[in-house]
């Protein structure tokens, strides 16, 4: 099993240290760096090349969305999982547009946070249900006049895409649809191809924007 290297950007020192400890005490995951803000982010990334970045949105000096944009411009393959205290609509929207791979709340339990890290590493788009609902409302409000298009998705693909929009993880989708995790991966690969997207958050955003699912 591949060791998942996680870099943490978090301005709250006690939380940053707890996150570092959590990653280092979990089998298959290690913290390769922990930083208080986005200054020198590209230098830090180049030095340790994480697979996943756990990014606080509200940091001083250079905030999480600015740091995400910088990382995405140089290292598009690195997964970036955003964290915040509140379901802030504009920041959710800006994070998705900047290329975030997932968006979860800081009150998420440690076990769910670790699942989100593993999920985003597997190509998923983890979002807590409250954030998923905010995204749904946000895109519905901003794109009311766009006609519905199903992009030739099969019924099963539409079902799985709908579950992604509602914040289901790959594991939860497999259980809900009574199929294997590998089968979910295959369906989602086909969904990406048909929607012409590269990530789970892009798929969710396009599904809502194009009114493929509700």
Sine and cosine of phi, psi and omega as CSV:
sin_phi,cos_phi,sin_psi,cos_psi,sin_omega,cos_omega
0.00,0.00,0.72,-0.69,-0.02,-1.00
-0.93,0.36,0.71,-0.71,0.08,-1.00
-0.97,0.23,0.84,-0.54,-0.02,-1.00
-1.00,0.05,0.89,-0.47,0.03,-1.00
-1.00,-0.03,0.83,-0.55,-0.06,-1.00
-0.88,-0.47,0.75,-0.66,0.15,-0.99
-0.97,-0.25,0.68,-0.73,-0.06,-1.00
-0.93,-0.38,0.80,-0.61,0.14,-0.99
-0.90,-0.44,0.93,-0.37,-0.11,-0.99
-0.42,-0.91,0.83,-0.56,-0.08,-1.00
-0.98,0.18,-0.39,0.92,0.00,-1.00
-0.99,0.17,0.93,-0.38,-0.13,-0.99
-0.86,0.50,-0.75,0.67,0.01,-1.00
-0.86,0.51,-0.67,0.74,0.02,-1.00
-0.92,0.40,-0.65,0.76,0.01,-1.00
-0.87,0.50,-0.68,0.73,0.01,-1.00
-0.93,0.36,-0.59,0.81,0.05,-1.00
-0.92,0.40,-0.66,0.75,0.03,-1.00
-0.90,0.44,-0.66,0.75,0.03,-1.00
-0.88,0.48,-0.70,0.72,0.01,-1.00
-0.90,0.43,-0.67,0.74,0.00,-1.00
-0.87,0.49,-0.73,0.69,0.00,-1.00
-0.89,0.46,-0.69,0.73,-0.07,-1.00
-0.96,0.28,-0.29,0.96,0.01,-1.00
-0.99,-0.16,0.13,0.99,-0.03,-1.00
-0.94,-0.33,0.78,-0.62,0.04,-1.00
-0.86,0.51,0.74,-0.68,0.06,-1.00
1.00,0.05,-0.03,1.00,0.00,-1.00
-0.73,-0.69,0.61,-0.79,0.10,-1.00
-0.62,-0.79,0.54,-0.84,0.07,-1.00
-1.00,-0.02,0.86,-0.50,-0.05,-1.00
-0.98,-0.20,0.09,1.00,0.04,-1.00
0.17,-0.99,0.57,-0.82,0.01,-1.00
-0.65,-0.76,0.80,-0.60,-0.18,-0.98
-0.72,-0.69,0.53,-0.85,-0.09,-1.00
-0.99,0.13,-0.27,0.96,0.03,-1.00
-0.30,-0.96,-0.09,-1.00,-0.10,-0.99
-1.00,0.03,0.06,1.00,0.04,-1.00
-0.90,0.44,0.69,-0.72,-0.01,-1.00
0.87,0.49,0.42,0.91,-0.04,-1.00
-0.86,0.52,-0.70,0.72,-0.03,-1.00
-0.91,0.42,-0.57,0.82,0.06,-1.00
-0.91,0.41,-0.69,0.73,0.03,-1.00
-0.89,0.46,-0.70,0.72,-0.02,-1.00
-0.89,0.46,-0.70,0.71,0.00,-1.00
-0.89,0.46,-0.52,0.86,-0.05,-1.00
-0.97,0.23,-0.48,0.88,-0.06,-1.00
-0.80,-0.59,-0.16,0.99,0.07,-1.00
0.67,0.74,0.93,0.37,0.03,-1.00
-0.94,0.35,0.35,-0.94,0.14,-0.99
-1.00,0.08,-0.56,0.83,-0.05,-1.00
-0.73,-0.68,0.66,-0.76,0.11,-0.99
-0.92,-0.39,0.80,-0.60,0.10,-1.00
-0.99,-0.13,0.94,-0.34,-0.22,-0.97
-0.91,-0.41,0.87,-0.50,0.15,-0.99
-0.96,0.27,0.68,-0.73,0.00,-1.00
-0.98,0.21,-0.73,0.68,-0.13,-0.99
-1.00,-0.06,0.99,0.17,0.05,-1.00
-0.92,-0.40,0.47,-0.88,0.06,-1.00
-0.96,0.28,0.21,-0.98,0.07,-1.00
0.92,0.38,-0.96,0.27,0.08,-1.00
-0.80,-0.61,0.90,-0.43,-0.11,-0.99
-0.98,0.22,0.03,-1.00,-0.11,-0.99
-0.92,0.39,-0.60,0.80,-0.01,-1.00
-0.94,0.35,-0.64,0.77,0.07,-1.00
-0.90,0.44,-0.64,0.77,0.01,-1.00
-0.93,0.38,-0.66,0.75,0.07,-1.00
-0.84,0.54,-0.72,0.69,-0.01,-1.00
-0.86,0.50,-0.68,0.73,0.01,-1.00
-0.90,0.43,-0.71,0.71,0.00,-1.00
-0.90,0.44,-0.70,0.71,-0.05,-1.00
-0.89,0.46,-0.56,0.83,-0.04,-1.00
-0.93,0.35,-0.50,0.87,-0.06,-1.00
-0.96,-0.26,-0.50,0.86,-0.09,-1.00
-0.73,-0.69,0.95,0.32,-0.07,-1.00
-0.90,0.44,-0.34,0.94,-0.04,-1.00
-0.99,0.16,-0.28,0.96,-0.02,-1.00
-0.98,0.21,0.74,-0.67,0.00,-1.00
-0.99,0.14,0.71,-0.70,-0.01,-1.00
-0.84,-0.54,0.88,-0.48,-0.02,-1.00
-0.95,-0.32,0.90,-0.43,-0.06,-1.00
-1.00,0.09,0.56,-0.83,0.08,-1.00
-0.74,-0.67,0.62,-0.78,0.07,-1.00
-0.49,-0.87,0.18,-0.98,-0.03,-1.00
-0.99,0.11,-0.65,0.76,-0.11,-0.99
-0.88,-0.48,0.33,-0.94,0.06,-1.00
-0.99,0.11,0.97,0.26,-0.09,-1.00
-1.00,0.06,0.92,-0.39,-0.14,-0.99
-0.82,0.57,-0.79,0.61,-0.07,-1.00
-0.89,0.46,-0.61,0.79,-0.02,-1.00
-0.95,0.30,-0.56,0.83,0.10,-0.99
-0.88,0.47,-0.75,0.66,-0.03,-1.00
-0.88,0.48,-0.74,0.68,-0.02,-1.00
-0.90,0.44,-0.60,0.80,0.01,-1.00
-0.91,0.42,-0.68,0.73,0.01,-1.00
-0.91,0.42,-0.69,0.72,0.02,-1.00
-0.90,0.44,-0.52,0.85,0.00,-1.00
-0.98,0.18,-0.14,0.99,0.08,-1.00
0.97,-0.24,0.38,0.93,0.04,-1.00
-0.89,0.46,0.59,-0.81,0.00,-1.00
-1.00,-0.06,-0.21,0.98,0.02,-1.00
-0.14,-0.99,0.24,-0.97,-0.11,-0.99
-0.47,-0.88,0.93,-0.37,-0.04,-1.00
-0.75,-0.66,0.32,-0.95,-0.01,-1.00
-1.00,0.04,0.46,-0.89,-0.01,-1.00
-0.92,0.38,-0.39,0.92,0.02,-1.00
-0.98,0.20,-0.01,1.00,0.06,-1.00
-0.84,0.54,0.76,-0.65,0.00,-1.00
-0.86,0.51,0.50,-0.87,-0.02,-1.00
-0.78,0.62,-0.66,0.75,-0.02,-1.00
-0.89,0.45,-0.63,0.78,0.02,-1.00
-0.95,0.31,-0.55,0.83,0.06,-1.00
-0.90,0.44,-0.69,0.72,0.03,-1.00
-0.90,0.43,-0.62,0.78,0.07,-1.00
-0.88,0.47,-0.64,0.77,0.00,-1.00
-0.90,0.43,-0.64,0.77,0.05,-1.00
-0.88,0.48,-0.72,0.69,0.01,-1.00
-0.92,0.40,-0.62,0.78,0.00,-1.00
-0.91,0.42,-0.72,0.69,-0.02,-1.00
-0.93,0.38,-0.54,0.84,0.05,-1.00
-0.91,0.41,-0.53,0.85,0.00,-1.00
-0.99,0.12,0.02,1.00,0.02,-1.00
0.98,-0.18,0.09,1.00,0.00,-1.00
-0.99,0.16,0.04,-1.00,0.00,-1.00
-0.78,-0.63,0.96,0.30,-0.07,-1.00
-0.89,0.45,0.77,-0.64,0.11,-0.99
-0.59,-0.81,0.74,-0.67,0.09,-1.00
-0.90,0.44,0.51,-0.86,-0.07,-1.00
-0.80,0.60,-0.62,0.79,0.00,-1.00
-0.91,0.41,-0.62,0.79,0.04,-1.00
-0.93,0.37,-0.67,0.75,0.03,-1.00
-0.85,0.53,-0.66,0.75,0.02,-1.00
-0.91,0.41,-0.64,0.77,0.04,-1.00
-0.88,0.47,-0.67,0.74,0.02,-1.00
-0.88,0.47,-0.69,0.72,0.01,-1.00
-0.86,0.52,-0.75,0.66,0.00,-1.00
-0.90,0.43,-0.65,0.76,-0.06,-1.00
-0.89,0.46,-0.75,0.66,-0.04,-1.00
-0.95,0.30,-0.56,0.83,0.06,-1.00
-0.89,0.46,-0.65,0.76,-0.01,-1.00
-0.94,0.35,-0.54,0.84,-0.09,-1.00
-1.00,-0.01,-0.24,0.97,-0.10,-1.00
-0.72,-0.70,0.78,0.63,-0.06,-1.00
-0.92,0.39,-0.50,0.87,-0.17,-0.99
-1.00,-0.10,0.06,1.00,-0.03,-1.00
-0.99,0.16,0.82,-0.58,-0.03,-1.00
-0.93,0.36,0.41,-0.91,-0.03,-1.00
-0.96,0.26,0.62,-0.78,0.02,-1.00
-0.55,-0.84,0.79,-0.61,-0.04,-1.00
-0.99,-0.15,0.01,1.00,0.10,-0.99
0.82,0.58,0.50,0.86,0.03,-1.00
0.88,0.48,0.46,0.89,0.07,-1.00
-0.96,0.29,0.61,-0.79,0.07,-1.00
-0.96,0.29,0.20,-0.98,0.03,-1.00
-0.86,0.52,-0.66,0.75,0.01,-1.00
-0.91,0.41,-0.66,0.75,0.02,-1.00
-0.91,0.42,-0.63,0.77,0.07,-1.00
-0.89,0.45,-0.64,0.77,0.03,-1.00
-0.89,0.46,-0.72,0.70,-0.03,-1.00
-0.93,0.38,-0.65,0.76,0.04,-1.00
-0.89,0.46,-0.65,0.76,0.05,-1.00
-0.88,0.48,-0.62,0.79,0.03,-1.00
-0.93,0.36,-0.62,0.79,0.07,-1.00
-0.87,0.50,-0.70,0.71,0.00,-1.00
-0.86,0.51,-0.55,0.84,-0.02,-1.00
-1.00,0.00,0.25,0.97,0.15,-0.99
1.00,0.08,0.23,0.97,0.02,-1.00
-0.96,0.28,0.65,-0.76,0.12,-0.99
-0.99,0.17,0.20,-0.98,0.05,-1.00
-0.85,0.53,-0.67,0.74,-0.02,-1.00
-0.89,0.46,-0.70,0.71,0.01,-1.00
-0.90,0.43,-0.62,0.79,0.03,-1.00
-0.90,0.44,-0.68,0.73,0.01,-1.00
-0.86,0.51,-0.69,0.73,0.01,-1.00
-0.92,0.38,-0.68,0.73,-0.04,-1.00
-0.90,0.44,-0.64,0.77,-0.07,-1.00
-1.00,-0.07,-0.02,1.00,-0.01,-1.00
0.83,0.56,0.72,0.70,0.07,-1.00
-0.76,-0.65,0.16,-0.99,-0.01,-1.00
-0.98,0.19,0.31,-0.95,0.06,-1.00
-0.86,0.51,-0.65,0.76,0.00,-1.00
-0.89,0.46,-0.61,0.80,0.02,-1.00
-0.91,0.40,-0.64,0.77,0.07,-1.00
-0.87,0.49,-0.70,0.71,0.03,-1.00
-0.85,0.53,-0.68,0.73,0.00,-1.00
-0.90,0.44,-0.73,0.69,0.03,-1.00
-0.87,0.50,-0.67,0.74,-0.05,-1.00
-0.94,0.35,-0.56,0.83,0.10,-1.00
-0.88,0.48,-0.66,0.75,0.04,-1.00
-0.92,0.40,-0.62,0.78,0.04,-1.00
-0.88,0.47,-0.73,0.68,0.02,-1.00
-0.84,0.55,-0.70,0.71,-0.04,-1.00
-0.89,0.45,-0.70,0.72,-0.04,-1.00
-0.95,0.32,-0.54,0.84,0.00,-1.00
-1.00,0.05,-0.17,0.99,-0.05,-1.00
0.87,0.50,0.77,0.64,0.03,-1.00
-0.81,-0.58,0.23,-0.97,-0.07,-1.00
-0.91,-0.42,-0.20,0.98,-0.09,-1.00
-0.55,-0.83,0.22,-0.98,0.01,-1.00
-0.90,0.44,-0.65,0.76,-0.01,-1.00
-0.92,0.39,-0.59,0.81,0.07,-1.00
-0.90,0.43,-0.65,0.76,0.02,-1.00
-0.89,0.46,-0.70,0.71,0.01,-1.00
-0.90,0.44,-0.72,0.70,-0.01,-1.00
-0.88,0.48,-0.69,0.72,-0.03,-1.00
-0.94,0.35,-0.61,0.79,0.02,-1.00
-0.86,0.52,-0.64,0.76,-0.01,-1.00
-0.98,0.22,-0.70,0.72,-0.03,-1.00
-0.88,0.47,-0.66,0.75,-0.03,-1.00
-1.00,0.00,0.03,1.00,0.01,-1.00
0.84,0.54,0.62,0.78,0.05,-1.00
-0.94,0.34,-0.64,0.77,0.05,-1.00
-0.75,-0.66,0.29,-0.96,0.04,-1.00
-0.79,-0.61,0.00,0.00,0.00,0.00
